[in-house]
Amino acid sequence: MTTRGSTSILEPAAALTDSSGAAPAGESAPPTLPESPLVVIEPGRSAGLGALRDLWHYRELLYFLVWRDLKVRYKQTALGVAWVVMQPLLTTLVFSVFLGLLVRVPSDGVPYPLFVFAAMLPWTFFSGAVATSGNSLVGSSHLITKVYFPRVIIPMAAVGGRLMDFLVSFAVLALMMAFYGVAPTWNLLMLPPLVLLVTLLALGVGMWASASNVRYRDVAAILPVLVQLWMFASPVVYPLSVVPEGWRALYSLNPLVGVLAGFRSAVLGHAFDWGALAFSAAVTAAILAFAAFTFRRTEKHFADLV
């Protein structure tokens, strides 16, 4: 309802302008919105050195994400960091009783608990890193949808947090070597390259799993099953020598074969299987390259799908 000389609030805003589209004298024109966003933030197409420069630029974010992961995991726990060593120790105890005492699985002349624990350490790190990084992107949706940064930092932080646990567990390995009277040898110098190799393998598998999990949430359900099967397909609780020669080449397609056998050789002072190590390094490089390509290709869709 209107009265003479007044304008109803129900009339369209077009009534505030004249027929030419200009605002009446003394009144300012209503602001107009742009037809497209002024700034579009999206991942770049840099690769190689350009991607490494991006990671270096966000190195502090990587550090804080690793620190956050460690604090959240051990917050309000009665044993705290003791859980780091309890998992491989308890698993080693179970396998030592059922496989070492009852089944009498060979251990290449080494006490079976030490034999298993030497491979259980890198395996526990690998399985934990893959499981954590595989769900890292979905679990960090509040970050991905609000600000841009290299998304690969999220699975890298998940692997970095597990790496800290892995380094702490080496103290228990040293105590077990002293208890069983196994003296360290110069083979221990191979531990840093082996740690780097298993870290890159965990990062490659974790990157691929995390990128796939964003689009297909079935990955989160099937990943723990695949990781558990992977353990029995790797020389964790049995030596490489029990695999028949005819199956050895096919068995070595598993990149963890050379890594776990190398860890045992470094700790126990045995001869290295350089062929298996070289094959594991080549397969790890291929997995990492494929995962990086897949991750980079699907990164721009994460914010829409997560």
matplotlib code that plots the C-alpha trace (Angstrom):
import matplotlib.pyplot as plt

x = [0.0, 1.5, 0.7, 1.2, 4.7, 6.3, 7.9, 6.9, 9.6, 8.0, 8.7, 11.7, 15.1, 14.7, 12.3, 15.3, 16.8, 15.4, 14.6, 18.2, 19.5, 21.1, 20.4, 18.3, 20.1, 21.5, 21.4, 24.4, 24.0, 23.8, 27.1, 27.5, 29.0, 31.7, 30.6, 33.5, 35.8, 38.6, 41.1, 41.2, 43.4, 44.4, 47.4, 50.1, 51.5, 55.1, 56.8, 60.3, 62.3, 59.3, 57.4, 60.4, 60.6, 56.9, 57.6, 60.5, 58.4, 55.9, 58.4, 57.2, 53.7, 55.1, 56.8, 53.7, 51.5, 54.0, 54.0, 50.2, 50.0, 52.3, 50.4, 47.0, 48.0, 49.5, 47.2, 45.5, 47.2, 48.4, 51.6, 52.3, 55.2, 55.6, 52.9, 55.6, 57.6, 54.8, 53.2, 56.2, 57.3, 53.9, 53.6, 57.1, 56.2, 53.1, 55.0, 57.9, 55.5, 53.5, 55.9, 59.3, 58.5, 55.5, 56.0, 59.8, 60.1, 63.8, 65.6, 69.0, 70.8, 69.6, 67.3, 63.9, 62.7, 65.6, 65.1, 61.5, 61.9, 64.6, 62.1, 59.0, 60.4, 60.5, 57.3, 55.4, 56.6, 55.6, 52.1, 51.4, 52.6, 50.5, 47.3, 47.7, 48.6, 45.9, 43.3, 45.1, 43.4, 39.9, 40.8, 42.2, 39.2, 38.9, 42.3, 41.9, 38.6, 39.7, 43.3, 45.6, 49.0, 50.7, 48.4, 51.2, 52.3, 49.5, 50.5, 54.1, 53.3, 51.6, 54.6, 56.9, 55.0, 55.4, 59.1, 59.6, 58.1, 60.3, 63.5, 62.4, 62.0, 65.6, 66.5, 64.6, 66.4, 69.8, 68.7, 67.7, 71.0, 72.8, 70.6, 71.2, 74.9, 74.8, 77.6, 77.1, 79.1, 79.9, 76.7, 74.9, 76.2, 73.5, 70.7, 70.3, 69.9, 67.5, 65.4, 65.3, 64.2, 61.3, 60.2, 60.0, 58.1, 55.6, 55.2, 54.6, 52.0, 50.4, 50.2, 48.4, 46.1, 45.2, 44.4, 42.3, 40.5, 39.3, 37.4, 36.6, 36.0, 36.1, 39.9, 39.7, 37.9, 40.1, 43.4, 43.9, 43.1, 45.6, 48.3, 47.7, 48.0, 51.2, 52.8, 52.5, 53.7, 56.9, 59.7, 58.7, 58.2, 60.2, 63.5, 63.9, 65.6, 62.2, 60.9, 61.5, 64.1, 61.5, 59.3, 62.1, 61.9, 58.2, 58.4, 61.0, 58.5, 57.4, 59.6, 59.6, 61.5, 64.8, 64.2, 63.3, 66.1, 68.5, 67.4, 68.1, 71.5, 72.4, 71.4, 72.6, 75.7, 74.8, 75.7, 73.5, 71.5, 72.4, 70.3, 67.2, 68.1, 68.6, 65.3, 63.5, 65.0, 63.9, 60.3, 60.2, 61.3, 58.6, 55.9, 56.9, 56.9, 53.5, 52.0, 53.4, 51.9, 48.5, 48.5, 49.4, 46.8, 43.9, 45.0, 42.8, 39.7, 40.4, 38.5, 35.4, 35.4, 36.7]
y = [0.0, 3.4, 7.1, 10.1, 11.5, 8.4, 5.2, 1.8, -0.5, -3.2, -1.5, -2.9, -1.2, -0.2, 2.5, 4.3, 5.0, 6.8, 5.3, 5.8, 3.6, 6.5, 7.2, 10.3, 13.5, 13.4, 9.6, 7.2, 4.2, 0.8, -1.1, -3.7, -7.1, -8.4, -11.1, -13.3, -13.7, -11.2, -13.8, -17.5, -19.6, -22.9, -25.2, -24.3, -26.5, -26.5, -29.8, -30.9, -28.1, -25.8, -28.3, -28.7, -24.9, -24.8, -27.5, -25.6, -22.4, -24.2, -26.2, -24.6, -25.8, -29.3, -29.0, -27.9, -30.6, -33.2, -31.8, -31.6, -35.2, -36.3, -34.3, -35.5, -39.1, -39.2, -36.7, -38.1, -41.5, -43.2, -44.7, -41.9, -42.6, -46.1, -47.2, -46.7, -49.6, -51.7, -52.5, -54.1, -55.7, -57.4, -58.5, -59.9, -61.8, -63.4, -64.5, -65.8, -68.0, -69.4, -69.4, -69.6, -72.1, -74.1, -74.1, -73.7, -71.3, -71.0, -67.7, -68.1, -69.0, -65.9, -65.9, -65.7, -62.7, -60.6, -62.0, -60.9, -57.5, -56.5, -56.6, -55.7, -52.2, -51.1, -53.0, -51.3, -47.9, -48.6, -50.0, -47.2, -44.5, -45.9, -46.2, -42.7, -40.9, -42.8, -41.1, -37.8, -35.7, -36.7, -36.0, -32.5, -31.3, -28.2, -27.1, -28.1, -26.2, -22.9, -22.1, -23.2, -24.8, -27.8, -30.7, -33.2, -31.7, -33.4, -37.1, -36.0, -34.9, -38.2, -40.1, -37.7, -38.3, -42.1, -41.6, -40.1, -43.1, -45.4, -43.6, -43.9, -47.7, -48.2, -47.9, -51.1, -52.8, -51.8, -53.3, -56.6, -56.8, -56.4, -59.0, -61.7, -60.8, -59.6, -57.1, -54.3, -54.3, -51.9, -53.0, -50.5, -47.8, -49.0, -48.1, -44.4, -45.3, -48.1, -45.8, -43.3, -46.0, -47.3, -43.7, -42.9, -46.2, -45.3, -41.8, -43.1, -45.6, -43.1, -40.3, -42.6, -44.0, -40.5, -39.2, -42.2, -42.0, -38.5, -39.8, -43.3, -43.7, -47.5, -47.1, -46.4, -49.6, -51.9, -50.3, -52.0, -55.4, -54.9, -53.8, -56.9, -59.2, -57.3, -58.2, -62.0, -61.4, -59.9, -61.6, -60.3, -63.5, -65.8, -65.5, -65.0, -68.4, -70.3, -68.9, -71.5, -70.4, -70.7, -68.1, -65.8, -63.5, -63.0, -62.6, -59.9, -57.7, -56.8, -53.7, -54.5, -57.8, -56.1, -53.4, -55.8, -58.2, -55.3, -54.2, -57.7, -57.7, -54.3, -55.2, -58.8, -58.4, -60.7, -60.3, -57.9, -59.1, -56.2, -57.4, -57.4, -54.0, -52.5, -53.9, -52.5, -49.1, -49.2, -50.3, -47.6, -44.9, -46.0, -46.1, -42.6, -41.1, -42.6, -41.5, -37.9, -37.7, -39.0, -36.8, -33.7, -34.5, -34.8, -32.2, -29.4, -31.4, -32.2, -29.1, -30.1, -33.8, -33.9]
z = [0.0, -1.0, -0.4, -2.7, -2.5, -1.0, -2.3, -1.1, 0.2, -1.9, -5.2, -7.2, -7.0, -10.6, -9.4, -7.8, -11.2, -14.2, -17.6, -18.8, -16.0, -14.1, -10.4, -9.6, -8.6, -5.1, -4.9, -5.5, -7.8, -6.1, -6.2, -9.0, -8.4, -10.8, -13.2, -12.2, -9.2, -8.9, -7.8, -8.6, -6.3, -7.8, -7.7, -10.1, -12.8, -11.7, -11.5, -10.5, -9.0, -9.0, -6.8, -4.5, -4.2, -3.1, -0.5, 0.8, 1.0, 3.2, 5.3, 8.5, 7.9, 7.4, 10.8, 12.6, 11.0, 12.2, 15.7, 15.7, 14.7, 17.5, 20.1, 19.0, 18.9, 22.5, 24.1, 27.2, 27.0, 30.2, 28.6, 26.1, 23.9, 25.4, 22.9, 20.1, 21.3, 22.8, 19.5, 17.8, 21.1, 21.7, 18.0, 18.2, 21.4, 19.8, 16.7, 18.9, 20.8, 18.0, 15.1, 16.9, 19.6, 18.2, 14.4, 14.6, 11.7, 10.7, 11.6, 9.9, 13.2, 15.0, 18.1, 16.7, 18.8, 17.5, 14.0, 13.9, 15.8, 13.3, 10.5, 12.6, 13.2, 9.6, 8.9, 11.8, 10.5, 7.0, 7.8, 10.3, 7.8, 5.0, 7.1, 8.5, 5.3, 3.4, 5.5, 6.0, 3.2, 4.3, 7.9, 7.0, 5.0, 7.3, 6.0, 2.3, 1.9, 3.5, 2.3, -0.5, 0.1, -1.5, -0.5, -0.6, 2.7, 4.5, 3.7, 4.1, 7.7, 8.4, 7.3, 9.2, 12.5, 12.1, 11.3, 14.7, 16.3, 14.2, 15.4, 19.1, 18.7, 17.7, 21.4, 22.1, 19.2, 20.7, 24.0, 22.4, 20.5, 23.8, 25.5, 22.9, 22.6, 18.9, 18.4, 15.9, 12.7, 9.9, 8.3, 10.5, 8.2, 5.7, 8.1, 7.0, 3.3, 4.2, 6.4, 3.6, 1.2, 3.4, 4.0, 0.3, -0.2, 2.5, 1.1, -2.4, -1.3, 1.1, -1.5, -3.9, -1.2, 0.1, -3.4, -4.2, -0.9, -1.6, -4.7, -3.6, 0.2, -0.2, -0.1, 3.7, 4.3, 2.1, 2.9, 6.4, 4.8, 2.0, 4.4, 6.6, 3.6, 2.5, 5.8, 5.1, 1.6, 3.0, 4.9, 8.3, 10.3, 8.0, 6.2, 2.5, 2.2, 2.7, -0.6, -3.4, -6.0, -8.8, -7.0, -5.9, -8.9, -8.7, -4.9, -5.3, -7.1, -3.6, -2.8, 0.9, 0.3, -0.3, 2.3, 5.2, 4.2, 4.2, 7.6, 9.0, 7.3, 8.7, 12.3, 12.4, 10.4, 7.5, 3.9, 1.9, -1.1, -3.3, -6.2, -4.1, -2.7, -6.1, -7.3, -4.3, -4.9, -8.6, -7.7, -5.0, -7.4, -9.9, -7.2, -5.9, -9.5, -10.3, -7.0, -7.4, -11.0, -9.8, -6.8, -8.8, -11.5, -9.0, -6.5, -8.0, -7.3, -3.6, -2.2, -4.2, -3.3, 0.3]

ax = plt.figure().add_subplot(projection="3d")
ax.plot(x, y, z, "-o")
ax.set_aspect("equal")
plt.show()
